[in-house]
């Protein structure tokens, strides 16, 4: 199973804990942990979303600051 986590950067510590718990179920991708040097960020992110079985969106107070990026990831997941 492939899992993608969308989140706000200040919440990376929560995402890392969540990803560690989810790894028993399959491959977990999120931008800060899974950067591929030389690749465009959105190409990588959209690829992870498109090939994921599950997309998890972590919403906290910090998400408001990054609402546009999280919104793009959610929109891509919905399609």
C-alpha positions, 0 to 999 in steps of 0.5 A, a space after each residue: 500500500 502507498 500512503 501520502 501525507 500532506 501537511 504544513 512544514 511546522 508539523 514535521 515532527 507529527 508527520 514523522 511520528 505518523 509515518 513511523 506508525 504507518 510504515 507497517 502498512 506500506 510505503 509512506 511518502 511526504 515531501 520533507 522526508 522523501 525529496 529527490 534531488 534534481 526533481 521538481 517538487 510538484 512533479 514528485 508530490 503529484 506522482 506520489 499522490 497519483 500512485 497512492 492508495 491513501 492520502 492523509 491530510 494533517 490539518 492543524 493551526 499551522 495548515 492555515 499558513 500553508 493553505 494554498 499548497 495543502 489545497 493543491 495537494 488535496 485537489 490533486 488527490 480528489 481527481 
